[in-house]
Amino acid sequence: MAELEVEIVAADHFVWSGAAKMVKARTSDGEIGILPGHSPLLAILAEGELAIEPVSGDRIAVAVDGGFFSVDNDRVVIVADNAQLGDAATAGIR
């Protein structure tokens, strides 16, 4: 099964990384969902919540204050101005 390699960093700290089935985010143009095989993309991240469906485990929510994210070859890199994992989430591998 194809999967995404996801890495989330804030301006001053590492937030989360790991394998995921899907990433959902709010951009300046609206909400977008990223699945494996998505075409390359660079977008401005709007304030809101990122939703990550990891390959194993529960859904992860990350509150972000803006930034950008890129998608290329099933790799999603999210660089947020400020980011905070939801209460139930734990930091992924690095």
C-alpha positions in Angstrom: 0.0 0.0 0.0 1.3 3.5 -0.9 1.8 5.9 1.9 2.9 9.5 2.4 6.1 10.5 4.3 5.0 13.5 6.4 7.2 16.0 8.3 5.8 18.9 10.3 8.1 21.6 11.7 7.3 25.0 13.3 9.6 28.0 13.0 11.3 27.1 16.3 10.7 23.3 16.9 10.1 19.9 15.4 6.4 18.9 15.6 5.8 15.4 14.0 7.0 13.1 11.3 5.9 9.7 10.1 4.0 7.6 7.5 0.4 8.6 6.7 -2.5 7.6 4.5 -3.8 11.1 4.2 -3.2 14.7 5.1 -5.9 17.4 5.2 -5.1 21.1 5.5 -6.6 24.5 5.0 -4.8 26.7 2.4 -5.3 30.3 1.3 -7.4 28.9 -1.5 -9.5 26.5 0.6 -9.3 23.0 2.1 -7.2 20.3 0.4 -6.7 16.6 1.0 -3.4 14.9 0.0 -3.4 11.1 -0.8 -0.4 9.0 -2.0 0.2 9.8 -5.7 -0.8 13.4 -5.5 0.8 15.7 -8.0 3.5 18.1 -6.8 2.1 21.1 -5.0 3.3 24.2 -3.1 0.7 26.0 -1.1 0.3 28.7 1.5 -1.0 27.3 4.7 -3.9 29.2 6.4 -4.6 29.3 10.1 -6.6 26.2 11.2 -6.2 22.5 11.8 -4.2 19.9 10.0 -5.6 16.4 10.0 -3.3 13.5 9.6 -4.4 9.9 9.2 -1.3 7.9 10.1 -0.7 4.4 8.7 -1.1 3.1 12.2 -2.8 4.7 15.2 -5.4 7.4 15.7 -6.0 10.6 13.7 -3.6 13.4 14.6 -4.7 17.0 14.8 -2.2 19.9 14.6 -3.3 23.5 15.1 -1.3 25.8 12.9 -1.0 29.6 12.6 0.0 29.7 8.9 3.1 28.8 6.9 3.4 26.6 3.8 3.4 23.0 2.7 4.8 21.2 -0.2 4.0 17.8 -1.8 6.4 15.9 -4.1 6.9 12.2 -4.7 4.7 11.2 -1.8 6.6 13.4 0.6 4.7 16.1 2.4 6.7 18.9 4.2 4.7 21.4 6.3 6.5 24.4 7.7 4.3 26.3 10.1 4.8 29.7 11.7 3.5 28.1 14.9 2.2 24.5 15.4 0.8 22.6 18.4 -0.2 18.9 18.4 -3.7 18.1 19.7 -4.0 16.7 23.2 -4.2 13.0 22.2 -1.3 13.2 19.7 2.3 12.3 20.5 5.4 13.3 18.7 6.3 11.1 15.8 9.7 9.8 14.8 12.5 12.0 13.7 
